[in-house]
Amino acid sequence: MEPVTSTSAMQRISQSVLVLILVAGSMNLLADALAERRALVGLNLFRTFVAADRDLQRHRNQYGYLPVVVLYARSPDVAERFQEQLLQSFSSVKEIPTDIQSLSLEDLLTLSQPPGAVFVAEKLTAGDRQRLVLASIQRQFLVFSPFEGDVEAGVLGGLAVEARVTPVVNMNTLTASRIPLKQFYLSVSRRYAE
């Protein structure tokens, strides 16, 4: 039997740390991949969510377009990828042409005219999410986040992934914002209320 030396003990510790780092890194990659998948599924549901607003006309800009924002927290590249997908598949809603742009939260909050709808492309911090929710209530615009827990934290719309993908609506935010969503959309959605 070989005696345990401080060098062999250090090697085992180093190997253990390396394994932990690799496992943690792969878990982060898996979490990122799942979040990206939720966001892609959310893009499809987002179009239906926007179409459920019975009064989109109120958000038309001076050129007759419906402003739509793809919101990012840290990476404009992520939002621009989703923006490209929306540009290809969401050129209009209810015969209203869309004007789709990617913006940071800071840029969104300083717009003189609020958008008609916002798609959250990256997970926001709790503070940023709260600022977005308050702005959406005060300025009456739709916000959709595909990220788990955001609707429960106040975002108006999102999705639940269970046996099938289901829209979710925060009823408290809906009431506070006074946005008129179609009854049919509400009837097929899971409703969240505190």
C-alpha positions in Angstrom: 0.0 0.0 0.0 1.3 3.4 -1.0 1.7 6.0 1.8 -0.5 9.1 1.4 1.7 12.0 0.7 0.8 15.6 0.6 1.4 15.7 -3.1 -1.0 12.9 -3.9 -3.6 14.4 -1.6 -3.2 17.7 -3.4 -3.6 16.0 -6.7 -6.8 14.3 -5.6 -8.2 17.6 -4.3 -7.3 19.3 -7.6 -9.0 16.5 -9.6 -12.1 16.8 -7.4 -12.2 20.5 -7.8 -11.8 20.1 -11.6 -14.7 17.6 -11.7 -16.9 20.0 -9.7 -16.1 22.9 -12.1 -16.9 20.7 -15.1 -20.2 19.5 -13.6 -21.2 23.0 -12.6 -20.3 24.3 -16.1 -22.3 21.6 -17.8 -25.3 22.3 -15.5 -25.1 26.0 -16.5 -25.0 25.1 -20.2 -28.1 22.9 -19.7 -29.9 25.7 -17.9 -29.0 28.1 -20.6 -30.2 25.7 -23.3 -33.5 25.2 -21.5 -34.0 28.9 -21.1 -33.3 29.4 -24.8 -35.8 26.7 -25.7 -38.5 28.3 -23.5 -37.8 31.6 -25.2 -38.2 30.1 -28.7 -41.5 28.4 -27.7 -42.5 31.7 -26.2 -42.0 33.6 -29.4 -44.8 31.5 -31.0 -47.1 32.2 -28.1 -46.2 35.9 -28.0 -47.9 36.5 -31.4 -51.1 35.0 -30.1 -50.8 37.0 -26.9 -50.4 40.3 -28.7 -53.4 39.5 -31.0 -55.5 38.9 -27.8 -55.3 42.7 -27.0 -58.8 44.0 -28.1 -57.5 47.6 -28.3 -54.1 47.4 -30.1 -55.1 50.5 -32.1 -54.3 52.7 -29.1 -50.6 51.9 -29.5 -50.2 52.7 -33.2 -47.3 55.1 -33.8 -47.5 58.2 -36.0 -46.8 56.0 -39.0 -49.5 53.5 -38.3 -47.2 50.8 -37.0 -47.5 48.8 -33.8 -44.2 49.2 -31.9 -43.0 45.9 -30.5 -39.9 45.6 -28.4 -37.6 42.6 -27.8 -36.1 43.4 -24.4 -32.6 42.4 -23.3 -30.9 42.6 -19.9 -27.2 42.1 -20.8 -26.8 40.9 -24.3 -28.2 42.7 -27.3 -27.1 39.8 -29.5 -29.8 37.5 -27.9 -32.5 40.1 -28.5 -31.4 40.7 -32.0 -31.7 37.0 -32.8 -35.3 36.9 -31.5 -36.0 40.2 -33.3 -34.9 38.6 -36.6 -37.2 35.7 -36.0 -40.1 38.0 -35.3 -39.4 40.2 -38.3 -39.8 37.1 -40.5 -43.0 35.8 -38.8 -44.7 38.8 -37.2 -44.9 41.5 -39.9 -48.4 42.5 -38.8 -51.1 41.7 -36.3 -54.8 42.3 -36.9 -53.9 44.0 -40.2 -51.6 46.5 -38.2 -48.0 46.4 -39.5 -45.4 45.9 -36.7 -42.3 47.9 -36.0 -40.0 45.5 -34.1 -36.8 46.6 -32.4 -34.6 45.3 -29.7 -34.0 47.6 -26.7 -32.5 47.5 -23.2 -34.7 48.2 -20.2 -33.3 51.6 -19.8 -34.0 52.5 -23.4 -37.5 51.1 -23.2 -38.3 53.1 -20.1 -37.3 56.4 -21.8 -39.4 56.0 -24.9 -41.8 58.9 -25.3 -44.5 56.5 -26.7 -44.8 53.1 -25.0 -44.7 50.1 -27.2 -47.8 47.9 -27.8 -46.0 44.8 -26.6 -42.7 43.7 -25.1 -41.1 40.2 -25.4 -38.5 39.6 -22.7 -35.6 37.9 -24.4 -33.4 37.4 -21.3 -34.1 36.6 -17.6 -34.2 40.0 -15.7 -33.1 40.7 -12.2 -35.9 41.0 -9.7 -35.4 44.8 -9.6 -35.5 45.2 -13.3 -38.5 42.9 -13.7 -40.3 45.0 -11.1 -39.5 48.3 -13.0 -40.8 46.7 -16.2 -44.0 45.5 -14.5 -44.7 49.0 -13.0 -44.0 50.7 -16.4 -46.3 48.3 -18.2 -49.1 48.9 -15.7 -48.7 52.7 -15.8 -48.3 52.9 -19.6 -50.7 50.0 -20.4 -48.5 47.8 -22.7 -48.3 44.1 -22.9 -45.3 42.2 -21.5 -44.6 38.6 -22.2 -41.9 36.6 -20.6 -41.1 33.0 -21.3 -39.0 32.6 -18.1 -40.2 30.6 -15.2 -41.5 32.6 -12.3 -41.9 35.9 -14.1 -45.7 35.8 -14.4 -45.9 34.9 -10.6 -43.6 38.0 -10.0 -46.0 40.4 -11.9 -45.3 40.1 -15.6 -48.6 40.1 -17.5 -48.1 37.1 -19.8 -46.0 34.0 -20.1 -46.1 30.3 -20.5 -46.3 27.1 -18.4 -44.5 24.0 -19.7 -46.3 21.0 -18.3 -47.8 18.1 -20.3 -48.3 20.8 -23.0 -47.4 24.5 -23.3 -50.1 26.7 -21.8 -50.4 30.5 -21.8 -50.3 32.1 -18.3 -51.8 35.5 -17.4 -51.2 37.4 -14.2 -54.8 38.5 -13.3 -53.6 41.2 -10.8 -51.5 42.9 -13.4 -54.2 42.6 -16.0 -56.7 44.3 -13.7 -54.2 47.0 -12.7 -53.2 47.8 -16.3 -56.8 47.7 -17.6 -55.6 46.0 -20.8 -58.6 44.4 -22.5 -57.6 40.9 -23.4 -59.9 38.7 -25.4 -62.0 36.4 -23.3 -61.1 33.4 -25.4 -57.4 33.9 -24.7 -58.2 34.1 -21.0 -60.3 30.9 -21.2 -57.4 28.9 -22.6 -54.9 30.4 -20.2 -53.8 29.4 -16.8 -54.7 32.4 -14.6 -52.4 33.4 -11.8 -53.7 35.6 -9.0 -52.1 36.1 -5.6 
